[in-house]
């Protein structure tokens, strides 16, 4: 082999050796570049694993919380069921109480506040039916009511004809043998309208005086019909015992009335009823007030 050949072969081996060294260096360079990426991926993997573990713990905690809440919900549903049962029981009791209350109200409604004998009661019912436009009768109270507007003229204590007929028939009833054990309490009422007629104002002065004199006029007819004075009591309340609220617009005709209560005689208890013996046409300002003009309640 020539020197040229030896040189050429030596050059080739040199080139080959340099190539192998370059490849090694390149490989080392490649491995050196991959390590940081692997570390980064491993760190991400570890972080993800820790996060997953934390999430698993959170899930377990949530599951425990849900289970506890579900247990509480079950308890509350049980309490609700118990409360519904209590409510049903209470509703049943309320219904029973209402039923008893209705029965009691019906029983009370059927009670008679004043127990008149059947014959007198029937006679008073017939009287009210015959003079229905003037007379009303409440058997539970033993109360005969004469409507003032149809019994008297406006601002007057003079009794009209039909009312006088009804009062005379009332006297006949009260003079019957079955009614002798009753007293007659006559109570006059007015509304609260002020007197505008000068003559009425001079004669009566106040609504209370007017109500008393109207009651006294009723008493006079009953006495003239034969009812003994000791069975009669006369009072006047004026506007102070209205059936409906008084108002300036009127509509209070029901307050203008004379009430006649049929009550067990007071003679048995030794009491004496006041009777209005003063003339009913005497001016009010000239009257001496009686010892018992108005009832005390």
C-alpha positions, 0 to 999 in steps of 0.5 A, spaced: 500 500 500 502 506 498 503 512 502 497 515 499 493 510 500 495 509 507 494 517 508 487 516 505 485 510 509 487 514 515 483 520 513 477 515 512 478 512 519 479 519 522 472 522 519 469 515 522 471 517 529 469 524 528 462 522 526 462 517 532 464 522 537 459 527 534 453 522 534 455 521 541 455 528 543 449 529 539 446 523 543 448 526 550 445 533 548 439 530 546 438 526 553 440 532 556 434 536 553 429 530 555 430 530 562 427 537 564 421 535 560 421 528 564 421 532 570 416 537 568 411 531 566 413 528 573 411 534 577 405 535 573 403 528 574 404 528 582 400 534 582 395 531 578 395 525 583 395 530 589 389 534 586 385 527 585 386 525 592 384 531 595 378 531 590 377 524 592 377 526 600 372 532 598 367 527 595 368 523 601 366 529 605 360 531 601 358 524 601 358 524 609 355 531 609 349 528 604 348 522 608 347 526 614 343 531 611 339 525 608 338 522 615 336 529 618 331 530 612 328 523 614 327 525 621 324 532 619 319 528 614 318 523 620 316 530 624 312 532 619 308 526 619 307 527 626 305 534 626 300 532 620 297 527 625 297 532 630 293 537 625 288 532 623 287 530 630 286 538 632 282 539 626 277 533 628 277 536 635 275 543 632 270 540 628 267 537 634 268 543 638 264 547 633 259 542 632 258 542 640 258 550 639 253 550 634 248 545 638 249 550 644 247 556 640 241 552 638 240 550 645 241 557 647 236 560 642 231 555 644 231 558 651 226 563 653 229 568 657 222 570 660 217 564 660 210 566 659 204 561 660 202 558 653 195 562 653 198 569 654 204 567 649 199 565 644 194 571 645 200 576 645 202 573 638 195 574 635 196 581 637 202 582 634 199 578 628 193 583 628 197 589 628 203 587 625 205 594 622 205 597 629 206 591 634 212 586 634 212 581 639 219 577 642 216 571 646 223 570 648 224 576 652 216 577 653 217 584 649 211 587 646 214 593 642 210 599 639 213 603 633 213 610 635 213 613 628 206 609 627 204 610 635 205 617 635 205 623 631 212 627 630 215 630 636 208 628 640 206 624 645 199 623 643 197 616 641 194 614 634 188 610 633 190 604 631 196 604 636 190 605 642 186 599 639 192 595 640 194 597 647 187 596 649 187 589 646 194 588 650 190 590 656 185 585 655 190 580 655 194 582 661 187 582 665 186 575 663 186 570 669 192 567 666 196 574 666 195 576 673 201 574 675 205 579 670 207 586 671 208 591 665 214 595 664 214 600 659 220 603 656 220 609 652 226 610 647 228 616 641 233 617 636 238 622 638 235 627 633 235 634 636 228 637 637 227 643 631 219 644 633 219 650 638 212 647 641 215 640 642 222 643 645 217 648 650 213 642 652 218 636 652 225 640 652 229 633 651 229 627 647 229 623 654 223 627 657 219 626 650 221 618 651 218 618 658 212 622 656 210 617 650 211 611 655 207 615 660 201 616 655 202 608 654 201 607 661 195 612 661 191 608 656 193 601 660 191 604 667 184 607 663 183 600 661 183 597 668 190 595 669 192 596 676 197 602 677 201 597 682 203 593 676 205 598 671 212 601 671 214 607 666 221 609 664 224 613 659 231 612 656 231 617 650 237 616 645 241 612 650 239 605 648 239 605 641 237 599 637 242 601 631 247 606 631 244 613 631 247 618 625 246 625 622 243 622 616 237 619 619 235 611 618 234 610 625 226 609 625 227 603 629 230 607 635 224 611 636 219 605 640 216 604 646 218 597 649 213 593 653 216 588 658 211 582 661 215 580 667 213 576 673 210 581 678 214 585 683 209 585 688 211 578 691 218 581 692 215 587 696 218 592 691 213 597 688 214 600 681 214 607 679 207 610 675 207 616 672 201 620 675 203 627 672 198 629 666 202 628 660 200 634 657 204 638 662 210 642 660 217 638 661 220 644 664 214 645 670 215 638 672 218 635 678 222 629 676 220 623 680 224 619 685 225 614 680 224 616 672 229 612 669 232 605 670 238 604 673 242 598 670 
